[in-house]
Amino acid sequence: MNFAFISFNFSYIFSPEGLFIISSAIFISYLFYSFLRSHFKWSFLSFFVFVPISIFFVAKDERTTLVKKIEKRAEKSADVNLLRHLSRIYEYEGDITSAVKTYMKIIQVDPTDEDTLLKLAIIFAQMGNVDLSLHIIQNILKSNPSNVIAKHLYDVLTKIKSGEEEGKKENIKEK
């Protein structure tokens, strides 16, 4: 599997975008500090608390801009790696619907991509759609019976499925 981790690169600080983010954050922090100092008599040390907070908010806005750029680039091209990164960003942000849509685009480009199919199966299982997840896993195992992750996931999902069926039978007996 190819995992993309969001990492911090110190060379980014000295790029024009990095310097803009830092200077914007310091300026916003100063404005906020000035307001609080004039109304609540805060000390100068509180200014150093607001700088990291402002950097976070400015960097968050910059991140949404970068995600929009990736989305535009992904729409124009059928680059599977770019789509994978975009889907992981969506998952990280908690936007599962967009992540699933992006994974489906990957499957349209490469229907045999087992990593993406496994990821979809896991997401569907987490959402409670065990039947669809089992169907995806069975298709993976048909094409590649030696996929250990798919075998393990299939075993787990069949146990979950049998547990659900036993629970339904018990509910029917109780009624």
PENORLIN-V117600 format. One record per residue. N is the residue number from 1. PHI is phi in degrees with one decimal (none if undefined). BURIAL is + if it has 9 or more other C-alpha atoms within 8 Angstrom, else -. Layout:
# PENORLIN-V117600
N,PHI,BURIAL + N,PHI,BURIAL
This chain:
# PENORLIN-V117600
1,none,- + 2,-104.2,- + 3,-99.0,- + 4,-108.6,- + 5,-109.0,- + 6,-78.2,- + 7,-123.8,- + 8,-99.7,- + 9,-111.1,- + 10,-65.6,- + 11,-68.7,- + 12,-66.1,+ + 13,-59.7,+ + 14,-92.2,- + 15,-77.5,- + 16,-57.7,- + 17,-67.1,- + 18,-64.5,+ + 19,-64.6,+ + 20,-65.3,- + 21,-62.9,+ + 22,-66.3,+ + 23,-66.4,- + 24,-64.0,+ + 25,-65.0,+ + 26,-65.4,+ + 27,-64.3,- + 28,-63.4,+ + 29,-61.8,+ + 30,-65.0,+ + 31,-62.9,- + 32,-65.8,+ + 33,-61.7,+ + 34,-61.4,- + 35,-62.5,- + 36,-66.3,+ + 37,-67.2,+ + 38,-72.2,- + 39,-97.9,- + 40,-125.0,- + 41,57.9,- + 42,-76.9,+ + 43,-82.9,- + 44,-67.2,- + 45,-63.1,- + 46,-65.4,+ + 47,-58.4,+ + 48,-73.3,- + 49,-79.4,- + 50,-77.3,+ + 51,-61.9,+ + 52,-62.4,+ + 53,-63.4,- + 54,-67.3,+ + 55,-60.0,+ + 56,-60.4,- + 57,-68.8,- + 58,-68.2,+ + 59,-65.2,+ + 60,-64.7,- + 61,-64.2,- + 62,-64.5,- + 63,-65.3,- + 64,-64.5,- + 65,-64.4,- + 66,-64.8,- + 67,-63.5,+ + 68,-63.8,- + 69,-65.4,- + 70,-64.5,+ + 71,-60.9,+ + 72,-63.5,- + 73,-66.5,- + 74,-68.6,+ + 75,-66.2,- + 76,-77.4,- + 77,-118.4,- + 78,-108.4,- + 79,-75.3,- + 80,-65.0,- + 81,-63.6,- + 82,-64.7,+ + 83,-65.5,+ + 84,-62.7,+ + 85,-60.8,+ + 86,-63.9,+ + 87,-66.0,+ + 88,-68.2,+ + 89,-63.4,+ + 90,-60.1,+ + 91,-62.7,+ + 92,-60.5,- + 93,-82.2,- + 94,88.6,- + 95,-92.2,+ + 96,-67.5,- + 97,-60.2,- + 98,-67.4,+ + 99,-63.7,+ + 100,-64.6,+ + 101,-60.2,- + 102,-68.8,+ + 103,-61.6,+ + 104,-65.9,- + 105,-62.9,+ + 106,-62.8,+ + 107,-65.0,+ + 108,-65.2,- + 109,-75.5,- + 110,-133.9,- + 111,-66.9,- + 112,-99.1,- + 113,-71.4,+ + 114,-67.1,- + 115,-61.1,- + 116,-68.5,+ + 117,-62.8,+ + 118,-63.2,+ + 119,-62.5,- + 120,-62.4,+ + 121,-61.5,+ + 122,-65.0,+ + 123,-62.1,+ + 124,-64.0,+ + 125,-65.5,+ + 126,-65.2,- + 127,-80.0,- + 128,97.8,- + 129,-94.2,+ + 130,-68.8,+ + 131,-61.5,- + 132,-64.7,+ + 133,-62.1,+ + 134,-63.2,+ + 135,-61.3,- + 136,-63.7,+ + 137,-64.2,+ + 138,-62.3,+ + 139,-65.6,- + 140,-64.5,+ + 141,-68.7,+ + 142,-66.3,- + 143,-82.0,- + 144,-143.8,- + 145,-66.1,- + 146,-92.5,- + 147,-73.1,+ + 148,-66.2,- + 149,-64.3,- + 150,-64.0,+ + 151,-62.0,+ + 152,-63.6,- + 153,-63.1,+ + 154,-62.5,+ + 155,-61.3,- + 156,-64.3,- + 157,-68.2,+ + 158,-67.9,+ + 159,-65.6,- + 160,-63.1,- + 161,-62.3,+ + 162,-66.8,- + 163,-66.1,- + 164,-65.9,- + 165,-66.2,- + 166,-66.0,- + 167,-63.8,- + 168,-65.6,- + 169,-63.6,- + 170,-66.3,- + 171,-64.6,- + 172,-67.8,- + 173,-64.5,- + 174,-68.5,- + 175,-76.0,-
